[in-house]
Structures are given as structure tokens and as C-alpha cells.
Amino acid sequence: MLDVAPTELLLVALVALVVIGPKDLPRAMRFVGQWVARARGVARHFRSGIDEMIRQAELEEMEKKWKAENERIMREHPPQPQPADGEMLPLGAPQDGGGTEMTSTESTTQAAAEGTPPDRPATSQQP
């Protein structure tokens, strides 16, 4: 980081001990430590901000490449219409191709759609 050799660090510590004195040295070291921690925090925040900007630029570039590749693939291989599996029948046509009889549920549904009341089934009891 700063390329400080151990002997240089020892020399700085001895000068600090002589200049500041043994009584105030712990308080001074704590103060210096706090400032070093703040400086490291600011440097870390700055570095992470730059890393985030680089990451965003790379993601945008990658997104552009993917979009261009997707467009190229879609030009080379246009979507093909899918053939129908069977013949489409109009709504309301009988499914089995046979009889025209309706069940009571179907007649109720049809009557409700037409707005008329459904036929009531005959009852065996007469009043």
C-alpha cells in the first residue's frame, strides 16, 4: 500500500513517543486510527461507486448485443404459421355430428341467452 518498511515504522513510533509523550500517545494513536478508518471508508465508497458504474455499462452493452443477436435470429428464422389440427366448427353446432336433442342444462343455458324462461319439465302431480 504505502511501502513502509518495519524499520521506518519503528522510527516513526519512537519519534511520536518522544514528541507526544507516553501519557498522550494512546489518545493520539486512537485519533490517527479513526482518521485512517474514515479515509479507508471514503476510498471504499468511491471504489464501489466506480465499480457499480462499470458494471452498469457492461450490462447495457451486453443487453444491446443480446437484442441485436435476437433480431438477427428472428430475421433468419421468421415465425411459421401453424396449421390447424382439425376443421373449426361454428359455435352452437353439435359436436358429435348427430342428433339435435338438448339436455335440460343446455336448454336452460340457451333460454337464458335468449332471455326467455326455460320450459318447465312435466311433473306427475297435478294440482
PLY file of the C-alpha trace (Angstrom):
ply
format ascii 1.0
element vertex 127
property float x
property float y
property float z
element edge 126
property int vertex1
property int vertex2
end_header
0.00 0.00 0.00
2.40 2.71 1.16
5.55 0.57 1.09
6.53 1.40 4.67
9.29 -0.86 5.91
9.16 -2.15 9.51
12.26 -0.14 10.42
10.66 3.07 9.13
7.51 2.33 11.12
9.59 1.77 14.27
11.37 5.09 13.71
8.03 6.94 13.36
6.75 5.28 16.56
9.86 6.36 18.51
9.58 9.96 17.26
5.88 10.02 18.20
6.71 8.67 21.67
9.30 11.38 22.21
7.25 14.26 20.73
3.80 13.39 22.12
4.89 11.65 25.28
3.84 8.33 26.80
0.82 9.84 28.55
-0.93 11.23 25.44
0.33 8.64 22.93
-2.70 6.25 23.25
-5.16 9.11 22.68
-3.17 10.34 19.67
-2.98 6.81 18.19
-6.75 6.42 18.62
-7.29 9.76 16.84
-4.98 8.74 13.98
-6.71 5.35 13.76
-10.13 6.99 13.46
-8.91 9.24 10.64
-7.34 6.29 8.83
-10.61 4.34 9.15
-12.58 7.28 7.74
-10.15 7.63 4.84
-10.45 3.91 4.07
-14.25 4.14 4.20
-14.30 7.05 1.76
-11.90 5.21 -0.57
-14.04 2.04 -0.38
-17.21 4.02 -1.12
-15.56 5.76 -4.07
-14.24 2.46 -5.44
-17.61 0.72 -5.08
-19.31 3.62 -6.90
-16.91 3.33 -9.81
-17.30 -0.46 -9.86
-21.08 -0.07 -9.99
-20.85 2.37 -12.91
-18.59 -0.05 -14.80
-20.96 -2.94 -14.07
-23.96 -0.94 -15.35
-22.09 -0.01 -18.55
-21.18 -3.67 -19.13
-24.80 -4.76 -18.57
-26.09 -2.17 -21.04
-23.54 -3.28 -23.62
-24.45 -6.94 -23.09
-28.16 -6.11 -23.40
-27.53 -4.35 -26.73
-25.59 -7.38 -28.01
-28.39 -9.76 -26.94
-31.01 -7.57 -28.61
-29.00 -7.43 -31.87
-28.46 -11.21 -31.80
-32.16 -11.81 -31.14
-33.12 -9.57 -34.06
-30.65 -11.38 -36.33
-32.10 -14.77 -35.35
-35.66 -13.54 -35.89
-34.70 -12.26 -39.39
-33.05 -15.57 -40.30
-35.88 -17.71 -38.92
-39.23 -15.89 -39.30
-42.14 -17.42 -37.40
-44.06 -20.01 -39.41
-47.88 -20.17 -39.21
-49.02 -23.37 -37.53
-51.55 -25.48 -39.49
-54.82 -26.20 -37.72
-55.22 -29.74 -36.40
-58.82 -30.06 -37.46
-61.68 -28.22 -39.01
-63.16 -25.46 -36.87
-66.87 -25.79 -36.19
-69.15 -22.78 -35.71
-70.36 -22.12 -32.20
-73.51 -23.97 -31.25
-73.02 -26.74 -33.79
-73.36 -30.28 -32.44
-70.02 -31.82 -31.58
-70.92 -35.41 -32.44
-72.41 -34.57 -35.83
-75.60 -36.36 -34.89
-78.82 -35.54 -33.11
-80.28 -32.20 -32.27
-81.66 -33.10 -28.85
-80.64 -30.84 -25.99
-80.31 -31.74 -22.38
-82.15 -29.72 -19.74
-78.92 -27.89 -18.85
-78.37 -26.92 -22.48
-81.97 -25.73 -22.88
-81.70 -23.65 -19.69
-78.45 -22.12 -20.91
-79.93 -21.41 -24.35
-83.09 -19.94 -22.85
-81.06 -17.70 -20.56
-79.05 -16.50 -23.53
-82.24 -15.72 -25.47
-83.89 -14.04 -22.49
-86.87 -16.39 -22.33
-87.75 -18.58 -19.35
-86.86 -22.24 -19.83
-89.57 -24.85 -20.34
-90.55 -26.50 -17.10
-90.34 -30.25 -17.08
-93.64 -32.02 -16.73
-94.44 -33.24 -13.25
-96.51 -36.25 -12.42
-98.56 -34.41 -9.80
-101.24 -32.02 -10.93
-102.97 -29.61 -8.52
0 1
1 2
2 3
3 4
4 5
5 6
6 7
7 8
8 9
9 10
10 11
11 12
12 13
13 14
14 15
15 16
16 17
17 18
18 19
19 20
20 21
21 22
22 23
23 24
24 25
25 26
26 27
27 28
28 29
29 30
30 31
31 32
32 33
33 34
34 35
35 36
36 37
37 38
38 39
39 40
40 41
41 42
42 43
43 44
44 45
45 46
46 47
47 48
48 49
49 50
50 51
51 52
52 53
53 54
54 55
55 56
56 57
57 58
58 59
59 60
60 61
61 62
62 63
63 64
64 65
65 66
66 67
67 68
68 69
69 70
70 71
71 72
72 73
73 74
74 75
75 76
76 77
77 78
78 79
79 80
80 81
81 82
82 83
83 84
84 85
85 86
86 87
87 88
88 89
89 90
90 91
91 92
92 93
93 94
94 95
95 96
96 97
97 98
98 99
99 100
100 101
101 102
102 103
103 104
104 105
105 106
106 107
107 108
108 109
109 110
110 111
111 112
112 113
113 114
114 115
115 116
116 117
117 118
118 119
119 120
120 121
121 122
122 123
123 124
124 125
125 126
